[in-house]
């Protein structure tokens, strides 16, 4: 039986502080080398997020500006929110 537990902030900091040793078996890769990597089974990474219908109020000028860009304004709203929430 497996249980799912979230790691505490304290434990995450402890893990991040652990030293990383690079050698011939575990080389350090440059950013450009890492960008060239791809998953062995990319089909496992194509997950469609679950959508939830909600009702929100936004400023009329913002809504009109998004609608003026053409069809798909709700998708654009979602993309804007996703970037705002998940970018660091």
HTML snippet that shows the backbone in 3Dmol.js (N, CA, C, O; Angstrom):
<script src="https://3Dmol.org/build/3Dmol-min.js"></script>
<div id="view" style="width:600px;height:400px;position:relative"></div>
<script>
const pdb = `
ATOM      1  N   UNK A   1       0.838  -1.174   0.000  1.00  0.00           N
ATOM      2  CA  UNK A   1       0.000   0.000   0.000  1.00  0.00           C
ATOM      3  C   UNK A   1       0.886   1.241   0.000  1.00  0.00           C
ATOM      4  O   UNK A   1       1.839   1.333   0.774  1.00  0.00           O
ATOM      5  N   UNK A   2       0.566   2.193  -0.872  1.00  0.00           N
ATOM      6  CA  UNK A   2       1.334   3.427  -0.922  1.00  0.00           C
ATOM      7  C   UNK A   2       0.500   4.564  -0.364  1.00  0.00           C
ATOM      8  O   UNK A   2      -0.720   4.609  -0.523  1.00  0.00           O
ATOM      9  N   UNK A   3       1.180   5.461   0.279  1.00  0.00           N
ATOM     10  CA  UNK A   3       0.506   6.644   0.797  1.00  0.00           C
ATOM     11  C   UNK A   3       1.178   7.864   0.196  1.00  0.00           C
ATOM     12  O   UNK A   3       2.387   7.866  -0.032  1.00  0.00           O
ATOM     13  N   UNK A   4       0.415   8.875  -0.054  1.00  0.00           N
ATOM     14  CA  UNK A   4       0.930  10.108  -0.630  1.00  0.00           C
ATOM     15  C   UNK A   4       0.973  11.165   0.464  1.00  0.00           C
ATOM     16  O   UNK A   4      -0.061  11.548   1.011  1.00  0.00           O
ATOM     17  N   UNK A   5       2.171  11.631   0.777  1.00  0.00           N
ATOM     18  CA  UNK A   5       2.328  12.681   1.772  1.00  0.00           C
ATOM     19  C   UNK A   5       3.106  13.827   1.143  1.00  0.00           C
ATOM     20  O   UNK A   5       4.081  13.612   0.423  1.00  0.00           O
ATOM     21  N   UNK A   6       2.670  15.023   1.419  1.00  0.00           N
ATOM     22  CA  UNK A   6       3.387  16.185   0.925  1.00  0.00           C
ATOM     23  C   UNK A   6       4.582  16.434   1.835  1.00  0.00           C
ATOM     24  O   UNK A   6       4.511  16.254   3.051  1.00  0.00           O
ATOM     25  N   UNK A   7       5.677  16.851   1.217  1.00  0.00           N
ATOM     26  CA  UNK A   7       6.865  17.171   1.988  1.00  0.00           C
ATOM     27  C   UNK A   7       6.714  18.551   2.613  1.00  0.00           C
ATOM     28  O   UNK A   7       6.183  19.469   1.990  1.00  0.00           O
ATOM     29  N   UNK A   8       7.178  18.688   3.829  1.00  0.00           N
ATOM     30  CA  UNK A   8       7.108  19.982   4.499  1.00  0.00           C
ATOM     31  C   UNK A   8       8.154  20.917   3.891  1.00  0.00           C
ATOM     32  O   UNK A   8       9.114  20.470   3.263  1.00  0.00           O
ATOM     33  N   UNK A   9       7.954  22.208   4.087  1.00  0.00           N
ATOM     34  CA  UNK A   9       8.927  23.187   3.598  1.00  0.00           C
ATOM     35  C   UNK A   9      10.302  22.925   4.199  1.00  0.00           C
ATOM     36  O   UNK A   9      11.324  23.064   3.527  1.00  0.00           O
ATOM     37  N   UNK A  10      10.312  22.545   5.468  1.00  0.00           N
ATOM     38  CA  UNK A  10      11.583  22.260   6.144  1.00  0.00           C
ATOM     39  C   UNK A  10      12.302  21.103   5.451  1.00  0.00           C
ATOM     40  O   UNK A  10      13.504  21.176   5.198  1.00  0.00           O
ATOM     41  N   UNK A  11      11.562  20.036   5.146  1.00  0.00           N
ATOM     42  CA  UNK A  11      12.177  18.868   4.506  1.00  0.00           C
ATOM     43  C   UNK A  11      12.643  19.197   3.090  1.00  0.00           C
ATOM     44  O   UNK A  11      13.700  18.732   2.662  1.00  0.00           O
ATOM     45  N   UNK A  12      11.867  19.988   2.366  1.00  0.00           N
ATOM     46  CA  UNK A  12      12.275  20.391   1.019  1.00  0.00           C
ATOM     47  C   UNK A  12      13.576  21.185   1.059  1.00  0.00           C
ATOM     48  O   UNK A  12      14.437  21.003   0.199  1.00  0.00           O
ATOM     49  N   UNK A  13      13.729  22.070   2.058  1.00  0.00           N
ATOM     50  CA  UNK A  13      14.973  22.832   2.202  1.00  0.00           C
ATOM     51  C   UNK A  13      16.141  21.920   2.542  1.00  0.00           C
ATOM     52  O   UNK A  13      17.252  22.123   2.052  1.00  0.00           O
ATOM     53  N   UNK A  14      15.898  20.913   3.378  1.00  0.00           N
ATOM     54  CA  UNK A  14      16.953  19.951   3.710  1.00  0.00           C
ATOM     55  C   UNK A  14      17.404  19.196   2.458  1.00  0.00           C
ATOM     56  O   UNK A  14      18.601  19.007   2.239  1.00  0.00           O
ATOM     57  N   UNK A  15      16.452  18.773   1.652  1.00  0.00           N
ATOM     58  CA  UNK A  15      16.777  18.034   0.431  1.00  0.00           C
ATOM     59  C   UNK A  15      17.559  18.927  -0.528  1.00  0.00           C
ATOM     60  O   UNK A  15      18.539  18.485  -1.128  1.00  0.00           O
ATOM     61  N   UNK A  16      17.127  20.187  -0.677  1.00  0.00           N
ATOM     62  CA  UNK A  16      17.799  21.114  -1.585  1.00  0.00           C
ATOM     63  C   UNK A  16      19.227  21.408  -1.135  1.00  0.00           C
ATOM     64  O   UNK A  16      20.086  21.713  -1.962  1.00  0.00           O
ATOM     65  N   UNK A  17      19.486  21.318   0.173  1.00  0.00           N
ATOM     66  CA  UNK A  17      20.816  21.606   0.700  1.00  0.00           C
ATOM     67  C   UNK A  17      21.785  20.435   0.563  1.00  0.00           C
ATOM     68  O   UNK A  17      22.986  20.599   0.778  1.00  0.00           O
ATOM     69  N   UNK A  18      21.280  19.262   0.208  1.00  0.00           N
ATOM     70  CA  UNK A  18      22.159  18.107   0.061  1.00  0.00           C
ATOM     71  C   UNK A  18      23.136  18.336  -1.085  1.00  0.00           C
ATOM     72  O   UNK A  18      22.747  18.865  -2.126  1.00  0.00           O
ATOM     73  N   UNK A  19      24.409  17.943  -0.911  1.00  0.00           N
ATOM     74  CA  UNK A  19      25.378  18.158  -1.980  1.00  0.00           C
ATOM     75  C   UNK A  19      25.127  17.217  -3.166  1.00  0.00           C
ATOM     76  O   UNK A  19      24.663  16.090  -2.997  1.00  0.00           O
ATOM     77  N   UNK A  20      25.445  17.707  -4.359  1.00  0.00           N
ATOM     78  CA  UNK A  20      25.340  16.898  -5.568  1.00  0.00           C
ATOM     79  C   UNK A  20      26.757  16.661  -6.068  1.00  0.00           C
ATOM     80  O   UNK A  20      27.514  17.608  -6.281  1.00  0.00           O
ATOM     81  N   UNK A  21      27.113  15.399  -6.255  1.00  0.00           N
ATOM     82  CA  UNK A  21      28.436  15.050  -6.735  1.00  0.00           C
ATOM     83  C   UNK A  21      28.341  14.586  -8.176  1.00  0.00           C
ATOM     84  O   UNK A  21      27.656  13.608  -8.474  1.00  0.00           O
ATOM     85  N   UNK A  22      29.024  15.283  -9.067  1.00  0.00           N
ATOM     86  CA  UNK A  22      29.044  14.903 -10.468  1.00  0.00           C
ATOM     87  C   UNK A  22      30.325  14.124 -10.741  1.00  0.00           C
ATOM     88  O   UNK A  22      31.394  14.478 -10.244  1.00  0.00           O
ATOM     89  N   UNK A  23      30.210  13.064 -11.531  1.00  0.00           N
ATOM     90  CA  UNK A  23      31.374  12.276 -11.937  1.00  0.00           C
ATOM     91  C   UNK A  23      31.096  11.688 -13.311  1.00  0.00           C
ATOM     92  O   UNK A  23      30.172  12.132 -13.993  1.00  0.00           O
ATOM     93  N   UNK A  24      31.883  10.692 -13.734  1.00  0.00           N
ATOM     94  CA  UNK A  24      31.699  10.125 -15.075  1.00  0.00           C
ATOM     95  C   UNK A  24      30.372   9.372 -15.206  1.00  0.00           C
ATOM     96  O   UNK A  24      29.833   9.261 -16.307  1.00  0.00           O
ATOM     97  N   UNK A  25      29.847   8.858 -14.105  1.00  0.00           N
ATOM     98  CA  UNK A  25      28.565   8.159 -14.149  1.00  0.00           C
ATOM     99  C   UNK A  25      27.379   9.131 -14.101  1.00  0.00           C
ATOM    100  O   UNK A  25      26.317   8.857 -14.660  1.00  0.00           O
ATOM    101  N   UNK A  26      27.577  10.258 -13.430  1.00  0.00           N
ATOM    102  CA  UNK A  26      26.528  11.261 -13.311  1.00  0.00           C
ATOM    103  C   UNK A  26      27.146  12.611 -13.691  1.00  0.00           C
ATOM    104  O   UNK A  26      27.532  13.388 -12.817  1.00  0.00           O
ATOM    105  N   UNK A  27      27.239  12.888 -15.000  1.00  0.00           N
ATOM    106  CA  UNK A  27      27.865  14.146 -15.412  1.00  0.00           C
ATOM    107  C   UNK A  27      26.928  15.335 -15.232  1.00  0.00           C
ATOM    108  O   UNK A  27      25.706  15.186 -15.199  1.00  0.00           O
ATOM    109  N   UNK A  28      27.520  16.503 -15.117  1.00  0.00           N
ATOM    110  CA  UNK A  28      26.731  17.724 -15.060  1.00  0.00           C
ATOM    111  C   UNK A  28      26.475  18.176 -16.493  1.00  0.00           C
ATOM    112  O   UNK A  28      27.396  18.218 -17.309  1.00  0.00           O
ATOM    113  N   UNK A  29      25.227  18.513 -16.795  1.00  0.00           N
ATOM    114  CA  UNK A  29      24.874  18.917 -18.146  1.00  0.00           C
ATOM    115  C   UNK A  29      24.653  20.420 -18.203  1.00  0.00           C
ATOM    116  O   UNK A  29      24.179  21.032 -17.245  1.00  0.00           O
ATOM    117  N   UNK A  30      25.010  21.010 -19.355  1.00  0.00           N
ATOM    118  CA  UNK A  30      24.763  22.432 -19.560  1.00  0.00           C
ATOM    119  C   UNK A  30      23.284  22.632 -19.879  1.00  0.00           C
ATOM    120  O   UNK A  30      22.565  21.677 -20.171  1.00  0.00           O
ATOM    121  N   UNK A  31      22.843  23.890 -19.817  1.00  0.00           N
ATOM    122  CA  UNK A  31      21.443  24.189 -20.140  1.00  0.00           C
ATOM    123  C   UNK A  31      21.113  23.791 -21.574  1.00  0.00           C
ATOM    124  O   UNK A  31      20.025  23.280 -21.840  1.00  0.00           O
ATOM    125  N   UNK A  32      22.037  24.021 -22.494  1.00  0.00           N
ATOM    126  CA  UNK A  32      21.763  23.670 -23.893  1.00  0.00           C
ATOM    127  C   UNK A  32      21.675  22.155 -24.068  1.00  0.00           C
ATOM    128  O   UNK A  32      20.878  21.680 -24.876  1.00  0.00           O
ATOM    129  N   UNK A  33      22.475  21.391 -23.330  1.00  0.00           N
ATOM    130  CA  UNK A  33      22.382  19.928 -23.392  1.00  0.00           C
ATOM    131  C   UNK A  33      21.044  19.445 -22.814  1.00  0.00           C
ATOM    132  O   UNK A  33      20.412  18.543 -23.364  1.00  0.00           O
ATOM    133  N   UNK A  34      20.626  20.048 -21.713  1.00  0.00           N
ATOM    134  CA  UNK A  34      19.365  19.656 -21.082  1.00  0.00           C
ATOM    135  C   UNK A  34      18.169  19.942 -21.990  1.00  0.00           C
ATOM    136  O   UNK A  34      17.199  19.184 -21.990  1.00  0.00           O
ATOM    137  N   UNK A  35      18.231  21.027 -22.762  1.00  0.00           N
ATOM    138  CA  UNK A  35      17.128  21.359 -23.668  1.00  0.00           C
ATOM    139  C   UNK A  35      16.985  20.310 -24.772  1.00  0.00           C
ATOM    140  O   UNK A  35      15.905  20.166 -25.345  1.00  0.00           O
ATOM    141  N   UNK A  36      18.054  19.580 -25.076  1.00  0.00           N
ATOM    142  CA  UNK A  36      18.012  18.557 -26.114  1.00  0.00           C
ATOM    143  C   UNK A  36      17.410  17.241 -25.651  1.00  0.00           C
ATOM    144  O   UNK A  36      17.135  16.365 -26.471  1.00  0.00           O
ATOM    145  N   UNK A  37      17.202  17.090 -24.356  1.00  0.00           N
ATOM    146  CA  UNK A  37      16.643  15.850 -23.833  1.00  0.00           C
ATOM    147  C   UNK A  37      15.141  15.776 -24.096  1.00  0.00           C
ATOM    148  O   UNK A  37      14.455  16.798 -24.141  1.00  0.00           O
ATOM    149  N   UNK A  38      14.650  14.578 -24.266  1.00  0.00           N
ATOM    150  CA  UNK A  38      13.221  14.357 -24.455  1.00  0.00           C
ATOM    151  C   UNK A  38      12.826  13.101 -23.686  1.00  0.00           C
ATOM    152  O   UNK A  38      13.641  12.192 -23.532  1.00  0.00           O
ATOM    153  N   UNK A  39      11.597  13.039 -23.204  1.00  0.00           N
ATOM    154  CA  UNK A  39      11.174  11.842 -22.482  1.00  0.00           C
ATOM    155  C   UNK A  39      11.150  10.622 -23.401  1.00  0.00           C
ATOM    156  O   UNK A  39      10.862  10.736 -24.592  1.00  0.00           O
ATOM    157  N   UNK A  40      11.456   9.454 -22.834  1.00  0.00           N
ATOM    158  CA  UNK A  40      11.450   8.222 -23.615  1.00  0.00           C
ATOM    159  C   UNK A  40      10.045   7.879 -24.090  1.00  0.00           C
ATOM    160  O   UNK A  40       9.879   7.313 -25.171  1.00  0.00           O
ATOM    161  N   UNK A  41       9.053   8.208 -23.313  1.00  0.00           N
ATOM    162  CA  UNK A  41       7.655   7.913 -23.660  1.00  0.00           C
ATOM    163  C   UNK A  41       6.830   9.194 -23.543  1.00  0.00           C
ATOM    164  O   UNK A  41       6.121   9.386 -22.555  1.00  0.00           O
ATOM    165  N   UNK A  42       6.918  10.071 -24.545  1.00  0.00           N
ATOM    166  CA  UNK A  42       6.245  11.371 -24.432  1.00  0.00           C
ATOM    167  C   UNK A  42       4.733  11.285 -24.298  1.00  0.00           C
ATOM    168  O   UNK A  42       4.100  12.227 -23.822  1.00  0.00           O
ATOM    169  N   UNK A  43       4.138  10.156 -24.717  1.00  0.00           N
ATOM    170  CA  UNK A  43       2.680  10.036 -24.606  1.00  0.00           C
ATOM    171  C   UNK A  43       2.219  10.083 -23.155  1.00  0.00           C
ATOM    172  O   UNK A  43       1.066  10.425 -22.888  1.00  0.00           O
ATOM    173  N   UNK A  44       3.096   9.747 -22.213  1.00  0.00           N
ATOM    174  CA  UNK A  44       2.730   9.791 -20.803  1.00  0.00           C
ATOM    175  C   UNK A  44       2.683  11.221 -20.271  1.00  0.00           C
ATOM    176  O   UNK A  44       2.130  11.466 -19.199  1.00  0.00           O
ATOM    177  N   UNK A  45       3.257  12.159 -21.009  1.00  0.00           N
ATOM    178  CA  UNK A  45       3.326  13.538 -20.545  1.00  0.00           C
ATOM    179  C   UNK A  45       2.259  14.413 -21.191  1.00  0.00           C
ATOM    180  O   UNK A  45       2.192  15.612 -20.918  1.00  0.00           O
ATOM    181  N   UNK A  46       1.433  13.832 -22.036  1.00  0.00           N
ATOM    182  CA  UNK A  46       0.353  14.577 -22.680  1.00  0.00           C
ATOM    183  C   UNK A  46      -0.921  14.404 -21.867  1.00  0.00           C
ATOM    184  O   UNK A  46      -1.770  13.568 -22.177  1.00  0.00           O
ATOM    185  N   UNK A  47      -1.031  15.209 -20.827  1.00  0.00           N
ATOM    186  CA  UNK A  47      -2.171  15.127 -19.922  1.00  0.00           C
ATOM    187  C   UNK A  47      -3.063  16.335 -20.178  1.00  0.00           C
ATOM    188  O   UNK A  47      -2.603  17.476 -20.155  1.00  0.00           O
ATOM    189  N   UNK A  48      -4.314  16.078 -20.416  1.00  0.00           N
ATOM    190  CA  UNK A  48      -5.274  17.153 -20.608  1.00  0.00           C
ATOM    191  C   UNK A  48      -5.820  17.569 -19.249  1.00  0.00           C
ATOM    192  O   UNK A  48      -6.409  16.756 -18.537  1.00  0.00           O
ATOM    193  N   UNK A  49      -5.623  18.844 -18.887  1.00  0.00           N
ATOM    194  CA  UNK A  49      -6.137  19.289 -17.591  1.00  0.00           C
ATOM    195  C   UNK A  49      -7.661  19.200 -17.541  1.00  0.00           C
ATOM    196  O   UNK A  49      -8.340  19.371 -18.553  1.00  0.00           O
ATOM    197  N   UNK A  50      -8.172  18.935 -16.372  1.00  0.00           N
ATOM    198  CA  UNK A  50      -9.620  18.903 -16.164  1.00  0.00           C
ATOM    199  C   UNK A  50     -10.103  20.346 -16.122  1.00  0.00           C
ATOM    200  O   UNK A  50      -9.538  21.179 -15.414  1.00  0.00           O
ATOM    201  N   UNK A  51     -11.135  20.630 -16.871  1.00  0.00           N
ATOM    202  CA  UNK A  51     -11.700  21.977 -16.906  1.00  0.00           C
ATOM    203  C   UNK A  51     -12.892  22.059 -15.959  1.00  0.00           C
ATOM    204  O   UNK A  51     -13.644  21.097 -15.801  1.00  0.00           O
ATOM    205  N   UNK A  52     -13.050  23.212 -15.337  1.00  0.00           N
ATOM    206  CA  UNK A  52     -14.148  23.456 -14.402  1.00  0.00           C
ATOM    207  C   UNK A  52     -14.817  24.761 -14.780  1.00  0.00           C
ATOM    208  O   UNK A  52     -14.161  25.800 -14.844  1.00  0.00           O
ATOM    209  N   UNK A  53     -16.107  24.719 -15.029  1.00  0.00           N
ATOM    210  CA  UNK A  53     -16.857  25.927 -15.361  1.00  0.00           C
ATOM    211  C   UNK A  53     -17.066  26.752 -14.091  1.00  0.00           C
ATOM    212  O   UNK A  53     -17.492  26.236 -13.058  1.00  0.00           O
ATOM    213  N   UNK A  54     -16.755  28.049 -14.194  1.00  0.00           N
ATOM    214  CA  UNK A  54     -16.939  28.965 -13.070  1.00  0.00           C
ATOM    215  C   UNK A  54     -17.544  30.258 -13.592  1.00  0.00           C
ATOM    216  O   UNK A  54     -17.640  30.470 -14.801  1.00  0.00           O
ATOM    217  N   UNK A  55     -17.939  31.100 -12.688  1.00  0.00           N
ATOM    218  CA  UNK A  55     -18.426  32.428 -13.043  1.00  0.00           C
ATOM    219  C   UNK A  55     -17.564  33.437 -12.299  1.00  0.00           C
ATOM    220  O   UNK A  55     -17.447  33.387 -11.075  1.00  0.00           O
ATOM    221  N   UNK A  56     -16.955  34.364 -13.060  1.00  0.00           N
ATOM    222  CA  UNK A  56     -16.132  35.400 -12.433  1.00  0.00           C
ATOM    223  C   UNK A  56     -16.533  36.754 -13.002  1.00  0.00           C
ATOM    224  O   UNK A  56     -17.159  36.843 -14.059  1.00  0.00           O
ATOM    225  N   UNK A  57     -16.166  37.785 -12.293  1.00  0.00           N
ATOM    226  CA  UNK A  57     -16.388  39.141 -12.784  1.00  0.00           C
ATOM    227  C   UNK A  57     -15.016  39.747 -13.066  1.00  0.00           C
ATOM    228  O   UNK A  57     -14.133  39.767 -12.208  1.00  0.00           O
ATOM    229  N   UNK A  58     -14.866  40.243 -14.304  1.00  0.00           N
ATOM    230  CA  UNK A  58     -13.629  40.934 -14.667  1.00  0.00           C
ATOM    231  C   UNK A  58     -14.004  42.289 -15.262  1.00  0.00           C
ATOM    232  O   UNK A  58     -15.137  42.500 -15.696  1.00  0.00           O
ATOM    233  N   UNK A  59     -13.055  43.181 -15.272  1.00  0.00           N
ATOM    234  CA  UNK A  59     -13.303  44.517 -15.808  1.00  0.00           C
ATOM    235  C   UNK A  59     -13.717  44.437 -17.276  1.00  0.00           C
ATOM    236  O   UNK A  59     -13.150  43.667 -18.051  1.00  0.00           O
ATOM    237  N   UNK A  60     -14.697  45.232 -17.641  1.00  0.00           N
ATOM    238  CA  UNK A  60     -15.253  45.210 -18.986  1.00  0.00           C
ATOM    239  C   UNK A  60     -14.190  45.528 -20.038  1.00  0.00           C
ATOM    240  O   UNK A  60     -14.167  44.907 -21.100  1.00  0.00           O
ATOM    241  N   UNK A  61     -13.307  46.497 -19.750  1.00  0.00           N
ATOM    242  CA  UNK A  61     -12.290  46.848 -20.741  1.00  0.00           C
ATOM    243  C   UNK A  61     -11.321  45.693 -20.993  1.00  0.00           C
ATOM    244  O   UNK A  61     -10.856  45.507 -22.117  1.00  0.00           O
ATOM    245  N   UNK A  62     -11.019  44.922 -19.953  1.00  0.00           N
ATOM    246  CA  UNK A  62     -10.142  43.754 -20.110  1.00  0.00           C
ATOM    247  C   UNK A  62     -10.836  42.708 -20.969  1.00  0.00           C
ATOM    248  O   UNK A  62     -10.229  42.149 -21.883  1.00  0.00           O
ATOM    249  N   UNK A  63     -12.094  42.443 -20.682  1.00  0.00           N
ATOM    250  CA  UNK A  63     -12.854  41.465 -21.452  1.00  0.00           C
ATOM    251  C   UNK A  63     -12.967  41.877 -22.917  1.00  0.00           C
ATOM    252  O   UNK A  63     -12.779  41.055 -23.814  1.00  0.00           O
ATOM    253  N   UNK A  64     -13.271  43.134 -23.151  1.00  0.00           N
ATOM    254  CA  UNK A  64     -13.402  43.613 -24.531  1.00  0.00           C
ATOM    255  C   UNK A  64     -12.074  43.517 -25.285  1.00  0.00           C
ATOM    256  O   UNK A  64     -12.051  43.178 -26.468  1.00  0.00           O
ATOM    257  N   UNK A  65     -10.976  43.816 -24.599  1.00  0.00           N
ATOM    258  CA  UNK A  65      -9.663  43.726 -25.244  1.00  0.00           C
ATOM    259  C   UNK A  65      -9.347  42.280 -25.631  1.00  0.00           C
ATOM    260  O   UNK A  65      -8.802  42.029 -26.706  1.00  0.00           O
ATOM    261  N   UNK A  66      -9.687  41.338 -24.763  1.00  0.00           N
ATOM    262  CA  UNK A  66      -9.445  39.924 -25.071  1.00  0.00           C
ATOM    263  C   UNK A  66     -10.352  39.444 -26.196  1.00  0.00           C
ATOM    264  O   UNK A  66      -9.912  38.703 -27.075  1.00  0.00           O
ATOM    265  N   UNK A  67     -11.609  39.860 -26.173  1.00  0.00           N
ATOM    266  CA  UNK A  67     -12.540  39.470 -27.239  1.00  0.00           C
ATOM    267  C   UNK A  67     -12.139  40.087 -28.578  1.00  0.00           C
ATOM    268  O   UNK A  67     -12.345  39.481 -29.629  1.00  0.00           O
ATOM    269  N   UNK A  68     -11.564  41.294 -28.541  1.00  0.00           N
ATOM    270  CA  UNK A  68     -11.161  41.976 -29.772  1.00  0.00           C
ATOM    271  C   UNK A  68     -10.040  41.240 -30.495  1.00  0.00           C
ATOM    272  O   UNK A  68      -9.831  41.446 -31.690  1.00  0.00           O
ATOM    273  N   UNK A  69      -9.319  40.382 -29.775  1.00  0.00           N
ATOM    274  CA  UNK A  69      -8.237  39.611 -30.394  1.00  0.00           C
ATOM    275  C   UNK A  69      -8.773  38.435 -31.199  1.00  0.00           C
ATOM    276  O   UNK A  69      -8.001  37.727 -31.846  1.00  0.00           O
ATOM    277  N   UNK A  70     -10.072  38.220 -31.168  1.00  0.00           N
ATOM    278  CA  UNK A  70     -10.677  37.157 -31.957  1.00  0.00           C
ATOM    279  C   UNK A  70     -11.160  36.010 -31.093  1.00  0.00           C
ATOM    280  O   UNK A  70     -11.136  36.058 -29.864  1.00  0.00           O
ATOM    281  N   UNK A  71     -11.600  34.972 -31.799  1.00  0.00           N
ATOM    282  CA  UNK A  71     -12.154  33.792 -31.132  1.00  0.00           C
ATOM    283  C   UNK A  71     -11.141  33.176 -30.163  1.00  0.00           C
ATOM    284  O   UNK A  71      -9.935  33.195 -30.412  1.00  0.00           O
ATOM    285  N   UNK A  72     -11.647  32.634 -29.060  1.00  0.00           N
ATOM    286  CA  UNK A  72     -10.779  31.955 -28.092  1.00  0.00           C
ATOM    287  C   UNK A  72     -10.387  32.804 -26.904  1.00  0.00           C
ATOM    288  O   UNK A  72      -9.361  32.554 -26.271  1.00  0.00           O
ATOM    289  N   UNK A  73     -11.198  33.810 -26.593  1.00  0.00           N
ATOM    290  CA  UNK A  73     -10.816  34.687 -25.482  1.00  0.00           C
ATOM    291  C   UNK A  73     -10.785  33.957 -24.142  1.00  0.00           C
ATOM    292  O   UNK A  73      -9.973  34.294 -23.280  1.00  0.00           O
ATOM    293  N   UNK A  74     -11.664  32.955 -23.949  1.00  0.00           N
ATOM    294  CA  UNK A  74     -11.645  32.218 -22.684  1.00  0.00           C
ATOM    295  C   UNK A  74     -10.356  31.403 -22.556  1.00  0.00           C
ATOM    296  O   UNK A  74      -9.797  31.285 -21.466  1.00  0.00           O
ATOM    297  N   UNK A  75      -9.893  30.848 -23.660  1.00  0.00           N
ATOM    298  CA  UNK A  75      -8.619  30.119 -23.648  1.00  0.00           C
ATOM    299  C   UNK A  75      -7.482  31.074 -23.321  1.00  0.00           C
ATOM    300  O   UNK A  75      -6.572  30.724 -22.569  1.00  0.00           O
ATOM    301  N   UNK A  76      -7.527  32.283 -23.883  1.00  0.00           N
ATOM    302  CA  UNK A  76      -6.481  33.272 -23.577  1.00  0.00           C
ATOM    303  C   UNK A  76      -6.514  33.661 -22.102  1.00  0.00           C
ATOM    304  O   UNK A  76      -5.466  33.817 -21.474  1.00  0.00           O
ATOM    305  N   UNK A  77      -7.723  33.817 -21.545  1.00  0.00           N
ATOM    306  CA  UNK A  77      -7.827  34.126 -20.108  1.00  0.00           C
ATOM    307  C   UNK A  77      -7.166  33.016 -19.296  1.00  0.00           C
ATOM    308  O   UNK A  77      -6.413  33.290 -18.362  1.00  0.00           O
ATOM    309  N   UNK A  78      -7.447  31.767 -19.652  1.00  0.00           N
ATOM    310  CA  UNK A  78      -6.854  30.638 -18.937  1.00  0.00           C
ATOM    311  C   UNK A  78      -5.332  30.653 -19.064  1.00  0.00           C
ATOM    312  O   UNK A  78      -4.631  30.405 -18.082  1.00  0.00           O
ATOM    313  N   UNK A  79      -4.813  30.940 -20.255  1.00  0.00           N
ATOM    314  CA  UNK A  79      -3.357  30.984 -20.453  1.00  0.00           C
ATOM    315  C   UNK A  79      -2.716  32.088 -19.615  1.00  0.00           C
ATOM    316  O   UNK A  79      -1.658  31.889 -19.019  1.00  0.00           O
ATOM    317  N   UNK A  80      -3.363  33.251 -19.573  1.00  0.00           N
ATOM    318  CA  UNK A  80      -2.856  34.364 -18.767  1.00  0.00           C
ATOM    319  C   UNK A  80      -2.834  33.983 -17.287  1.00  0.00           C
ATOM    320  O   UNK A  80      -1.850  34.234 -16.591  1.00  0.00           O
ATOM    321  N   UNK A  81      -3.920  33.378 -16.812  1.00  0.00           N
ATOM    322  CA  UNK A  81      -3.975  32.956 -15.405  1.00  0.00           C
ATOM    323  C   UNK A  81      -2.936  31.878 -15.111  1.00  0.00           C
ATOM    324  O   UNK A  81      -2.287  31.909 -14.065  1.00  0.00           O
ATOM    325  N   UNK A  82      -2.776  30.926 -16.029  1.00  0.00           N
ATOM    326  CA  UNK A  82      -1.806  29.843 -15.839  1.00  0.00           C
ATOM    327  C   UNK A  82      -0.393  30.413 -15.701  1.00  0.00           C
ATOM    328  O   UNK A  82       0.355  30.013 -14.810  1.00  0.00           O
ATOM    329  N   UNK A  83      -0.029  31.348 -16.584  1.00  0.00           N
ATOM    330  CA  UNK A  83       1.303  31.959 -16.511  1.00  0.00           C
ATOM    331  C   UNK A  83       1.478  32.711 -15.202  1.00  0.00           C
ATOM    332  O   UNK A  83       2.532  32.630 -14.572  1.00  0.00           O
ATOM    333  N   UNK A  84       0.445  33.445 -14.791  1.00  0.00           N
ATOM    334  CA  UNK A  84       0.539  34.221 -13.549  1.00  0.00           C
ATOM    335  C   UNK A  84       0.674  33.325 -12.326  1.00  0.00           C
ATOM    336  O   UNK A  84       1.402  33.656 -11.391  1.00  0.00           O
ATOM    337  N   UNK A  85      -0.021  32.198 -12.328  1.00  0.00           N
ATOM    338  CA  UNK A  85      -0.029  31.320 -11.160  1.00  0.00           C
ATOM    339  C   UNK A  85       1.226  30.453 -11.103  1.00  0.00           C
ATOM    340  O   UNK A  85       1.795  30.257 -10.029  1.00  0.00           O
ATOM    341  N   UNK A  86       1.664  29.929 -12.257  1.00  0.00           N
ATOM    342  CA  UNK A  86       2.721  28.920 -12.242  1.00  0.00           C
ATOM    343  C   UNK A  86       4.103  29.423 -12.632  1.00  0.00           C
ATOM    344  O   UNK A  86       5.059  28.654 -12.547  1.00  0.00           O
ATOM    345  N   UNK A  87       4.257  30.661 -13.051  1.00  0.00           N
ATOM    346  CA  UNK A  87       5.595  31.157 -13.360  1.00  0.00           C
ATOM    347  C   UNK A  87       6.265  31.612 -12.063  1.00  0.00           C
ATOM    348  O   UNK A  87       5.616  32.132 -11.155  1.00  0.00           O
ATOM    349  N   UNK A  88       7.540  31.405 -12.006  1.00  0.00           N
ATOM    350  CA  UNK A  88       8.261  31.752 -10.768  1.00  0.00           C
ATOM    351  C   UNK A  88       9.268  32.826 -11.035  1.00  0.00           C
ATOM    352  O   UNK A  88       9.973  33.252 -10.120  1.00  0.00           O
TER     353      UNK A  88
END
`;
const viewer = $3Dmol.createViewer("view");
viewer.addModel(pdb, "pdb");
viewer.setStyle({}, {cartoon: {color: "spectrum"}});
viewer.zoomTo();
viewer.render();
</script>
